[in-house]
Amino acid sequence: MINVVIVALIFGYSGWTIYRHVQKGKQGACAGCDKGKSCSAASMDSPLSCCSTPVNNKK
């Protein structure tokens, strides 16, 4: 009986982890990242920014 409970917990956690991964993937790279607020690449001033518009609009 305990084996059934352990297997159910493993499959449940695996399913939840896959679901969470897919949901974060739909948000995009920086939005889905846990370090989005402290990451220097996610800041608007960074040339490696995840935003879709370029920061420097030199003409």
PDB file of N, CA, C, O and CB in Angstrom:
ATOM      1  N   MET A   1       0.826  -1.200   0.000  1.00  0.00           N
ATOM      2  CA  MET A   1       0.000   0.000   0.000  1.00  0.00           C
ATOM      3  C   MET A   1       0.870   1.265   0.000  1.00  0.00           C
ATOM      4  O   MET A   1       0.566   2.234  -0.695  1.00  0.00           O
ATOM      5  CB  MET A   1      -0.940  -0.002   1.217  1.00  0.00           C
ATOM      6  N   ILE A   2       1.944   1.245   0.778  1.00  0.00           N
ATOM      7  CA  ILE A   2       2.821   2.419   0.827  1.00  0.00           C
ATOM      8  C   ILE A   2       3.498   2.646  -0.525  1.00  0.00           C
ATOM      9  O   ILE A   2       3.792   3.783  -0.893  1.00  0.00           O
ATOM     10  CB  ILE A   2       3.884   2.254   1.933  1.00  0.00           C
ATOM     11  N   ASN A   3       3.746   1.557  -1.266  1.00  0.00           N
ATOM     12  CA  ASN A   3       4.350   1.691  -2.592  1.00  0.00           C
ATOM     13  C   ASN A   3       3.443   2.474  -3.538  1.00  0.00           C
ATOM     14  O   ASN A   3       3.921   3.281  -4.335  1.00  0.00           O
ATOM     15  CB  ASN A   3       4.653   0.309  -3.180  1.00  0.00           C
ATOM     16  N   VAL A   4       2.158   2.241  -3.451  1.00  0.00           N
ATOM     17  CA  VAL A   4       1.194   2.946  -4.300  1.00  0.00           C
ATOM     18  C   VAL A   4       1.201   4.432  -3.964  1.00  0.00           C
ATOM     19  O   VAL A   4       1.137   5.271  -4.863  1.00  0.00           O
ATOM     20  CB  VAL A   4      -0.231   2.358  -4.125  1.00  0.00           C
ATOM     21  N   VAL A   5       1.278   4.760  -2.698  1.00  0.00           N
ATOM     22  CA  VAL A   5       1.303   6.163  -2.264  1.00  0.00           C
ATOM     23  C   VAL A   5       2.579   6.844  -2.757  1.00  0.00           C
ATOM     24  O   VAL A   5       2.527   7.972  -3.248  1.00  0.00           O
ATOM     25  CB  VAL A   5       1.202   6.262  -0.719  1.00  0.00           C
ATOM     26  N   ILE A   6       3.699   6.183  -2.633  1.00  0.00           N
ATOM     27  CA  ILE A   6       4.970   6.758  -3.082  1.00  0.00           C
ATOM     28  C   ILE A   6       4.969   6.978  -4.590  1.00  0.00           C
ATOM     29  O   ILE A   6       5.394   8.031  -5.066  1.00  0.00           O
ATOM     30  CB  ILE A   6       6.140   5.850  -2.684  1.00  0.00           C
ATOM     31  N   VAL A   7       4.497   5.996  -5.337  1.00  0.00           N
ATOM     32  CA  VAL A   7       4.427   6.132  -6.799  1.00  0.00           C
ATOM     33  C   VAL A   7       3.474   7.256  -7.178  1.00  0.00           C
ATOM     34  O   VAL A   7       3.771   8.019  -8.098  1.00  0.00           O
ATOM     35  CB  VAL A   7       3.975   4.804  -7.455  1.00  0.00           C
ATOM     36  N   ALA A   8       2.343   7.382  -6.501  1.00  0.00           N
ATOM     37  CA  ALA A   8       1.389   8.457  -6.786  1.00  0.00           C
ATOM     38  C   ALA A   8       2.011   9.822  -6.491  1.00  0.00           C
ATOM     39  O   ALA A   8       1.792  10.770  -7.246  1.00  0.00           O
ATOM     40  CB  ALA A   8       0.100   8.269  -5.959  1.00  0.00           C
ATOM     41  N   LEU A   9       2.771   9.936  -5.423  1.00  0.00           N
ATOM     42  CA  LEU A   9       3.441  11.198  -5.102  1.00  0.00           C
ATOM     43  C   LEU A   9       4.487  11.551  -6.158  1.00  0.00           C
ATOM     44  O   LEU A   9       4.604  12.711  -6.553  1.00  0.00           O
ATOM     45  CB  LEU A   9       4.098  11.117  -3.717  1.00  0.00           C
ATOM     46  N   ILE A  10       5.234  10.571  -6.608  1.00  0.00           N
ATOM     47  CA  ILE A  10       6.260  10.825  -7.625  1.00  0.00           C
ATOM     48  C   ILE A  10       5.615  11.278  -8.931  1.00  0.00           C
ATOM     49  O   ILE A  10       6.057  12.259  -9.529  1.00  0.00           O
ATOM     50  CB  ILE A  10       7.118   9.561  -7.863  1.00  0.00           C
ATOM     51  N   PHE A  11       4.575  10.576  -9.380  1.00  0.00           N
ATOM     52  CA  PHE A  11       3.902  10.968 -10.621  1.00  0.00           C
ATOM     53  C   PHE A  11       3.186  12.309 -10.479  1.00  0.00           C
ATOM     54  O   PHE A  11       3.166  13.099 -11.424  1.00  0.00           O
ATOM     55  CB  PHE A  11       2.904   9.893 -11.040  1.00  0.00           C
ATOM     56  N   GLY A  12       2.607  12.574  -9.325  1.00  0.00           N
ATOM     57  CA  GLY A  12       1.938  13.848  -9.093  1.00  0.00           C
ATOM     58  C   GLY A  12       2.909  15.012  -9.143  1.00  0.00           C
ATOM     59  O   GLY A  12       2.637  16.037  -9.768  1.00  0.00           O
ATOM     60  N   TYR A  13       4.045  14.847  -8.479  1.00  0.00           N
ATOM     61  CA  TYR A  13       5.055  15.907  -8.481  1.00  0.00           C
ATOM     62  C   TYR A  13       5.639  16.098  -9.880  1.00  0.00           C
ATOM     63  O   TYR A  13       5.880  17.228 -10.304  1.00  0.00           O
ATOM     64  CB  TYR A  13       6.178  15.584  -7.477  1.00  0.00           C
ATOM     65  N   SER A  14       5.862  15.017 -10.582  1.00  0.00           N
ATOM     66  CA  SER A  14       6.390  15.112 -11.946  1.00  0.00           C
ATOM     67  C   SER A  14       5.420  15.856 -12.860  1.00  0.00           C
ATOM     68  O   SER A  14       5.831  16.713 -13.644  1.00  0.00           O
ATOM     69  CB  SER A  14       6.674  13.710 -12.509  1.00  0.00           C
ATOM     70  N   GLY A  15       4.146  15.530 -12.759  1.00  0.00           N
ATOM     71  CA  GLY A  15       3.138  16.218 -13.563  1.00  0.00           C
ATOM     72  C   GLY A  15       3.050  17.690 -13.240  1.00  0.00           C
ATOM     73  O   GLY A  15       2.920  18.519 -14.140  1.00  0.00           O
ATOM     74  N   TRP A  16       3.118  18.024 -11.961  1.00  0.00           N
ATOM     75  CA  TRP A  16       3.047  19.429 -11.542  1.00  0.00           C
ATOM     76  C   TRP A  16       4.270  20.195 -12.035  1.00  0.00           C
ATOM     77  O   TRP A  16       4.147  21.341 -12.468  1.00  0.00           O
ATOM     78  CB  TRP A  16       2.935  19.534 -10.006  1.00  0.00           C
ATOM     79  N   THR A  17       5.445  19.577 -11.972  1.00  0.00           N
ATOM     80  CA  THR A  17       6.665  20.224 -12.438  1.00  0.00           C
ATOM     81  C   THR A  17       6.624  20.473 -13.939  1.00  0.00           C
ATOM     82  O   THR A  17       7.027  21.541 -14.398  1.00  0.00           O
ATOM     83  CB  THR A  17       7.879  19.379 -12.083  1.00  0.00           C
ATOM     84  N   ILE A  18       6.148  19.513 -14.701  1.00  0.00           N
ATOM     85  CA  ILE A  18       6.027  19.690 -16.152  1.00  0.00           C
ATOM     86  C   ILE A  18       5.020  20.790 -16.472  1.00  0.00           C
ATOM     87  O   ILE A  18       5.273  21.621 -17.344  1.00  0.00           O
ATOM     88  CB  ILE A  18       5.606  18.367 -16.829  1.00  0.00           C
ATOM     89  N   TYR A  19       3.892  20.806 -15.782  1.00  0.00           N
ATOM     90  CA  TYR A  19       2.878  21.847 -15.994  1.00  0.00           C
ATOM     91  C   TYR A  19       3.457  23.232 -15.705  1.00  0.00           C
ATOM     92  O   TYR A  19       3.255  24.166 -16.481  1.00  0.00           O
ATOM     93  CB  TYR A  19       1.643  21.591 -15.102  1.00  0.00           C
ATOM     94  N   ARG A  20       4.178  23.364 -14.586  1.00  0.00           N
ATOM     95  CA  ARG A  20       4.772  24.646 -14.209  1.00  0.00           C
ATOM     96  C   ARG A  20       5.805  25.075 -15.254  1.00  0.00           C
ATOM     97  O   ARG A  20       5.870  26.252 -15.609  1.00  0.00           O
ATOM     98  CB  ARG A  20       5.426  24.553 -12.805  1.00  0.00           C
ATOM     99  N   HIS A  21       6.597  24.151 -15.740  1.00  0.00           N
ATOM    100  CA  HIS A  21       7.610  24.453 -16.748  1.00  0.00           C
ATOM    101  C   HIS A  21       6.959  24.960 -18.042  1.00  0.00           C
ATOM    102  O   HIS A  21       7.439  25.922 -18.641  1.00  0.00           O
ATOM    103  CB  HIS A  21       8.467  23.206 -17.035  1.00  0.00           C
ATOM    104  N   VAL A  22       5.890  24.326 -18.463  1.00  0.00           N
ATOM    105  CA  VAL A  22       5.192  24.738 -19.684  1.00  0.00           C
ATOM    106  C   VAL A  22       4.580  26.128 -19.500  1.00  0.00           C
ATOM    107  O   VAL A  22       4.644  26.951 -20.413  1.00  0.00           O
ATOM    108  CB  VAL A  22       4.093  23.711 -20.059  1.00  0.00           C
ATOM    109  N   GLN A  23       3.994  26.398 -18.345  1.00  0.00           N
ATOM    110  CA  GLN A  23       3.390  27.702 -18.098  1.00  0.00           C
ATOM    111  C   GLN A  23       4.440  28.807 -18.087  1.00  0.00           C
ATOM    112  O   GLN A  23       4.202  29.888 -18.625  1.00  0.00           O
ATOM    113  CB  GLN A  23       2.630  27.689 -16.776  1.00  0.00           C
ATOM    114  N   LYS A  24       5.590  28.552 -17.485  1.00  0.00           N
ATOM    115  CA  LYS A  24       6.657  29.552 -17.481  1.00  0.00           C
ATOM    116  C   LYS A  24       7.239  29.733 -18.876  1.00  0.00           C
ATOM    117  O   LYS A  24       7.649  30.837 -19.235  1.00  0.00           O
ATOM    118  CB  LYS A  24       7.762  29.152 -16.498  1.00  0.00           C
ATOM    119  N   GLY A  25       7.279  28.683 -19.652  1.00  0.00           N
ATOM    120  CA  GLY A  25       7.767  28.788 -21.023  1.00  0.00           C
ATOM    121  C   GLY A  25       6.875  29.655 -21.885  1.00  0.00           C
ATOM    122  O   GLY A  25       7.360  30.337 -22.788  1.00  0.00           O
ATOM    123  N   LYS A  26       5.588  29.641 -21.623  1.00  0.00           N
ATOM    124  CA  LYS A  26       4.646  30.473 -22.378  1.00  0.00           C
ATOM    125  C   LYS A  26       4.818  31.949 -22.049  1.00  0.00           C
ATOM    126  O   LYS A  26       4.471  32.804 -22.864  1.00  0.00           O
ATOM    127  CB  LYS A  26       3.210  30.043 -22.091  1.00  0.00           C
ATOM    128  N   GLN A  27       5.348  32.266 -20.866  1.00  0.00           N
ATOM    129  CA  GLN A  27       5.525  33.657 -20.455  1.00  0.00           C
ATOM    130  C   GLN A  27       6.712  34.315 -21.144  1.00  0.00           C
ATOM    131  O   GLN A  27       6.764  35.542 -21.238  1.00  0.00           O
ATOM    132  CB  GLN A  27       5.700  33.736 -18.953  1.00  0.00           C
ATOM    133  N   GLY A  28       7.642  33.546 -21.616  1.00  0.00           N
ATOM    134  CA  GLY A  28       8.837  34.093 -22.241  1.00  0.00           C
ATOM    135  C   GLY A  28      10.049  33.891 -21.358  1.00  0.00           C
ATOM    136  O   GLY A  28       9.938  33.393 -20.238  1.00  0.00           O
ATOM    137  N   ALA A  29      11.199  34.278 -21.863  1.00  0.00           N
ATOM    138  CA  ALA A  29      12.459  33.990 -21.179  1.00  0.00           C
ATOM    139  C   ALA A  29      12.570  34.714 -19.845  1.00  0.00           C
ATOM    140  O   ALA A  29      12.779  34.072 -18.816  1.00  0.00           O
ATOM    141  CB  ALA A  29      13.626  34.370 -22.063  1.00  0.00           C
ATOM    142  N   CYS A  30      12.438  36.011 -19.842  1.00  0.00           N
ATOM    143  CA  CYS A  30      12.641  36.766 -18.596  1.00  0.00           C
ATOM    144  C   CYS A  30      11.425  36.697 -17.680  1.00  0.00           C
ATOM    145  O   CYS A  30      11.576  36.662 -16.458  1.00  0.00           O
ATOM    146  CB  CYS A  30      12.960  38.223 -18.911  1.00  0.00           C
ATOM    147  N   ALA A  31      10.250  36.677 -18.239  1.00  0.00           N
ATOM    148  CA  ALA A  31       9.050  36.623 -17.402  1.00  0.00           C
ATOM    149  C   ALA A  31       8.941  35.304 -16.661  1.00  0.00           C
ATOM    150  O   ALA A  31       8.419  35.252 -15.548  1.00  0.00           O
ATOM    151  CB  ALA A  31       7.806  36.841 -18.245  1.00  0.00           C
ATOM    152  N   GLY A  32       9.427  34.251 -17.268  1.00  0.00           N
ATOM    153  CA  GLY A  32       9.363  32.942 -16.643  1.00  0.00           C
ATOM    154  C   GLY A  32      10.517  32.637 -15.719  1.00  0.00           C
ATOM    155  O   GLY A  32      10.501  31.622 -15.023  1.00  0.00           O
ATOM    156  N   CYS A  33      11.510  33.490 -15.698  1.00  0.00           N
ATOM    157  CA  CYS A  33      12.708  33.256 -14.891  1.00  0.00           C
ATOM    158  C   CYS A  33      12.453  33.668 -13.448  1.00  0.00           C
ATOM    159  O   CYS A  33      11.833  34.700 -13.192  1.00  0.00           O
ATOM    160  CB  CYS A  33      13.916  34.028 -15.466  1.00  0.00           C
ATOM    161  N   ASP A  34      12.930  32.865 -12.512  1.00  0.00           N
ATOM    162  CA  ASP A  34      12.775  33.185 -11.099  1.00  0.00           C
ATOM    163  C   ASP A  34      13.623  34.381 -10.686  1.00  0.00           C
ATOM    164  O   ASP A  34      13.321  35.023  -9.679  1.00  0.00           O
ATOM    165  CB  ASP A  34      13.136  31.983 -10.253  1.00  0.00           C
ATOM    166  N   LYS A  35      14.661  34.694 -11.425  1.00  0.00           N
ATOM    167  CA  LYS A  35      15.582  35.783 -11.076  1.00  0.00           C
ATOM    168  C   LYS A  35      15.338  37.016 -11.932  1.00  0.00           C
ATOM    169  O   LYS A  35      16.235  37.844 -12.083  1.00  0.00           O
ATOM    170  CB  LYS A  35      17.031  35.326 -11.231  1.00  0.00           C
ATOM    171  N   GLY A  36      14.156  37.153 -12.491  1.00  0.00           N
ATOM    172  CA  GLY A  36      13.850  38.251 -13.399  1.00  0.00           C
ATOM    173  C   GLY A  36      14.003  39.623 -12.788  1.00  0.00           C
ATOM    174  O   GLY A  36      14.345  40.570 -13.497  1.00  0.00           O
ATOM    175  N   LYS A  37      13.760  39.766 -11.487  1.00  0.00           N
ATOM    176  CA  LYS A  37      13.833  41.078 -10.862  1.00  0.00           C
ATOM    177  C   LYS A  37      15.256  41.455 -10.458  1.00  0.00           C
ATOM    178  O   LYS A  37      15.557  42.642 -10.328  1.00  0.00           O
ATOM    179  CB  LYS A  37      12.935  41.118  -9.654  1.00  0.00           C
ATOM    180  N   SER A  38      16.129  40.485 -10.259  1.00  0.00           N
ATOM    181  CA  SER A  38      17.490  40.788  -9.831  1.00  0.00           C
ATOM    182  C   SER A  38      18.519  40.551 -10.925  1.00  0.00           C
ATOM    183  O   SER A  38      19.705  40.806 -10.716  1.00  0.00           O
ATOM    184  CB  SER A  38      17.841  39.965  -8.627  1.00  0.00           C
ATOM    185  N   CYS A  39      18.100  40.076 -12.066  1.00  0.00           N
ATOM    186  CA  CYS A  39      19.014  39.739 -13.162  1.00  0.00           C
ATOM    187  C   CYS A  39      19.412  41.005 -13.915  1.00  0.00           C
ATOM    188  O   CYS A  39      18.554  41.806 -14.286  1.00  0.00           O
ATOM    189  CB  CYS A  39      18.361  38.716 -14.129  1.00  0.00           C
ATOM    190  N   SER A  40      20.709  41.184 -14.139  1.00  0.00           N
ATOM    191  CA  SER A  40      21.158  42.370 -14.864  1.00  0.00           C
ATOM    192  C   SER A  40      20.750  42.326 -16.333  1.00  0.00           C
ATOM    193  O   SER A  40      20.557  43.374 -16.949  1.00  0.00           O
ATOM    194  CB  SER A  40      22.668  42.510 -14.753  1.00  0.00           C
ATOM    195  N   ALA A  41      20.616  41.135 -16.900  1.00  0.00           N
ATOM    196  CA  ALA A  41      20.200  41.020 -18.299  1.00  0.00           C
ATOM    197  C   ALA A  41      18.737  41.398 -18.485  1.00  0.00           C
ATOM    198  O   ALA A  41      18.330  41.732 -19.597  1.00  0.00           O
ATOM    199  CB  ALA A  41      20.434  39.603 -18.803  1.00  0.00           C
ATOM    200  N   ALA A  42      17.947  41.354 -17.435  1.00  0.00           N
ATOM    201  CA  ALA A  42      16.527  41.677 -17.535  1.00  0.00           C
ATOM    202  C   ALA A  42      16.261  43.171 -17.374  1.00  0.00           C
ATOM    203  O   ALA A  42      15.141  43.621 -17.617  1.00  0.00           O
ATOM    204  CB  ALA A  42      15.748  40.904 -16.494  1.00  0.00           C
ATOM    205  N   SER A  43      17.261  43.945 -16.970  1.00  0.00           N
ATOM    206  CA  SER A  43      17.047  45.371 -16.782  1.00  0.00           C
ATOM    207  C   SER A  43      16.905  46.056 -18.140  1.00  0.00           C
ATOM    208  O   SER A  43      17.440  45.585 -19.144  1.00  0.00           O
ATOM    209  CB  SER A  43      18.208  45.996 -15.974  1.00  0.00           C
ATOM    210  N   MET A  44      16.206  47.130 -18.158  1.00  0.00           N
ATOM    211  CA  MET A  44      15.935  47.835 -19.405  1.00  0.00           C
ATOM    212  C   MET A  44      17.198  48.493 -19.968  1.00  0.00           C
ATOM    213  O   MET A  44      17.262  48.755 -21.169  1.00  0.00           O
ATOM    214  CB  MET A  44      14.851  48.886 -19.186  1.00  0.00           C
ATOM    215  N   ASP A  45      18.203  48.764 -19.130  1.00  0.00           N
ATOM    216  CA  ASP A  45      19.421  49.429 -19.575  1.00  0.00           C
ATOM    217  C   ASP A  45      20.424  48.467 -20.199  1.00  0.00           C
ATOM    218  O   ASP A  45      21.381  48.897 -20.842  1.00  0.00           O
ATOM    219  CB  ASP A  45      20.061  50.145 -18.421  1.00  0.00           C
ATOM    220  N   SER A  46      20.216  47.206 -20.016  1.00  0.00           N
ATOM    221  CA  SER A  46      21.167  46.207 -20.486  1.00  0.00           C
ATOM    222  C   SER A  46      21.004  45.949 -21.981  1.00  0.00           C
ATOM    223  O   SER A  46      19.878  45.866 -22.472  1.00  0.00           O
ATOM    224  CB  SER A  46      20.997  44.906 -19.706  1.00  0.00           C
ATOM    225  N   PRO A  47      22.120  45.820 -22.715  1.00  0.00           N
ATOM    226  CA  PRO A  47      22.005  45.453 -24.130  1.00  0.00           C
ATOM    227  C   PRO A  47      21.524  44.007 -24.313  1.00  0.00           C
ATOM    228  O   PRO A  47      21.102  43.614 -25.400  1.00  0.00           O
ATOM    229  CB  PRO A  47      23.353  45.642 -24.830  1.00  0.00           C
ATOM    230  N   LEU A  48      21.595  43.231 -23.238  1.00  0.00           N
ATOM    231  CA  LEU A  48      21.123  41.853 -23.285  1.00  0.00           C
ATOM    232  C   LEU A  48      19.695  41.736 -22.791  1.00  0.00           C
ATOM    233  O   LEU A  48      19.238  40.642 -22.459  1.00  0.00           O
ATOM    234  CB  LEU A  48      22.026  40.958 -22.464  1.00  0.00           C
ATOM    235  N   SER A  49      19.000  42.838 -22.740  1.00  0.00           N
ATOM    236  CA  SER A  49      17.655  42.885 -22.212  1.00  0.00           C
ATOM    237  C   SER A  49      16.714  41.959 -22.986  1.00  0.00           C
ATOM    238  O   SER A  49      16.885  41.729 -24.183  1.00  0.00           O
ATOM    239  CB  SER A  49      17.136  44.309 -22.246  1.00  0.00           C
ATOM    240  N   CYS A  50      15.732  41.445 -22.281  1.00  0.00           N
ATOM    241  CA  CYS A  50      14.767  40.535 -22.900  1.00  0.00           C
ATOM    242  C   CYS A  50      13.621  41.291 -23.553  1.00  0.00           C
ATOM    243  O   CYS A  50      12.748  40.675 -24.164  1.00  0.00           O
ATOM    244  CB  CYS A  50      14.220  39.564 -21.865  1.00  0.00           C
ATOM    245  N   CYS A  51      13.607  42.596 -23.437  1.00  0.00           N
ATOM    246  CA  CYS A  51      12.506  43.352 -24.023  1.00  0.00           C
ATOM    247  C   CYS A  51      12.632  43.343 -25.546  1.00  0.00           C
ATOM    248  O   CYS A  51      13.725  43.160 -26.080  1.00  0.00           O
ATOM    249  CB  CYS A  51      12.486  44.807 -23.483  1.00  0.00           C
ATOM    250  N   SER A  52      11.539  43.537 -26.225  1.00  0.00           N
ATOM    251  CA  SER A  52      11.527  43.403 -27.682  1.00  0.00           C
ATOM    252  C   SER A  52      11.969  44.679 -28.386  1.00  0.00           C
ATOM    253  O   SER A  52      12.312  44.627 -29.567  1.00  0.00           O
ATOM    254  CB  SER A  52      10.143  43.017 -28.155  1.00  0.00           C
ATOM    255  N   THR A  53      11.974  45.831 -27.701  1.00  0.00           N
ATOM    256  CA  THR A  53      12.382  47.074 -28.341  1.00  0.00           C
ATOM    257  C   THR A  53      13.817  47.380 -27.975  1.00  0.00           C
ATOM    258  O   THR A  53      14.212  47.177 -26.827  1.00  0.00           O
ATOM    259  CB  THR A  53      11.459  48.237 -27.935  1.00  0.00           C
ATOM    260  N   PRO A  54      14.609  47.863 -28.918  1.00  0.00           N
ATOM    261  CA  PRO A  54      15.998  48.213 -28.612  1.00  0.00           C
ATOM    262  C   PRO A  54      16.066  49.424 -27.700  1.00  0.00           C
ATOM    263  O   PRO A  54      15.234  50.327 -27.793  1.00  0.00           O
ATOM    264  CB  PRO A  54      16.779  48.483 -29.897  1.00  0.00           C
ATOM    265  N   VAL A  55      17.056  49.445 -26.819  1.00  0.00           N
ATOM    266  CA  VAL A  55      17.206  50.535 -25.867  1.00  0.00           C
ATOM    267  C   VAL A  55      17.791  51.738 -26.542  1.00  0.00           C
ATOM    268  O   VAL A  55      17.319  52.853 -26.319  1.00  0.00           O
ATOM    269  CB  VAL A  55      18.071  50.121 -24.693  1.00  0.00           C
ATOM    270  N   ASN A  56      18.807  51.558 -27.365  1.00  0.00           N
ATOM    271  CA  ASN A  56      19.489  52.663 -28.037  1.00  0.00           C
ATOM    272  C   ASN A  56      18.930  52.822 -29.446  1.00  0.00           C
ATOM    273  O   ASN A  56      19.137  51.967 -30.307  1.00  0.00           O
ATOM    274  CB  ASN A  56      21.024  52.426 -28.080  1.00  0.00           C
ATOM    275  N   ASN A  57      18.234  53.901 -29.664  1.00  0.00           N
ATOM    276  CA  ASN A  57      17.683  54.189 -30.990  1.00  0.00           C
ATOM    277  C   ASN A  57      18.527  55.260 -31.659  1.00  0.00           C
ATOM    278  O   ASN A  57      18.074  56.394 -31.817  1.00  0.00           O
ATOM    279  CB  ASN A  57      16.200  54.641 -30.896  1.00  0.00           C
ATOM    280  N   LYS A  58      19.746  54.919 -32.055  1.00  0.00           N
ATOM    281  CA  LYS A  58      20.635  55.870 -32.696  1.00  0.00           C
ATOM    282  C   LYS A  58      20.313  55.951 -34.175  1.00  0.00           C
ATOM    283  O   LYS A  58      20.159  54.933 -34.849  1.00  0.00           O
ATOM    284  CB  LYS A  58      22.104  55.481 -32.481  1.00  0.00           C
ATOM    285  N   LYS A  59      20.213  57.180 -34.673  1.00  0.00           N
ATOM    286  CA  LYS A  59      19.904  57.390 -36.098  1.00  0.00           C
ATOM    287  C   LYS A  59      21.042  58.063 -36.786  1.00  0.00           C
ATOM    288  O   LYS A  59      20.970  58.323 -37.987  1.00  0.00           O
ATOM    289  CB  LYS A  59      18.638  58.213 -36.275  1.00  0.00           C
TER     290      LYS A  59
END
